[in-house]
């Protein structure tokens, strides 16, 4: 069975978002408070324009010696990020994330972010699918589904 991003992997969510002029300190605080690792960046029309992750905060702010209270999201975010569509397959999402080194990808519909999928979400889905395949194979091999 081909699993789709929504609803098989993640649900539609009200995604935590920031704007270009917010500070990275605000991002770090939001991420810590919500126990999340990525925020989307939106414009005034709530359209997806970027993403900022814990990795961005670590590599582009802390390691660069920037001040989190004065550095703007626009200075360190990933603009125009790759996105997934709700009906994309989990397999395609996993391949894209592995190829490009992403840990989080926004799920967008008509330019608006409707969810975020993480590599952890996808690994969990793959694990469930493999376990289901093993159960079905065992049932066939050991006779649970053999016969009329």
Secondary structure, 3 states (H helix, E strand, C coil): CCCEHHHHHCCCCCCCEECCCCEHHHHHHHHHHHCCCEEEEECCCCCEEEEEEHHHHHHHHHCCCCCCCCCEHHHHCEECCCEECCCCEHHHHHHHHHHHCCCEEEEEECCEEEEEEEHHHHHHHHHHHHHHHHHHHHHHHCCCCCCC
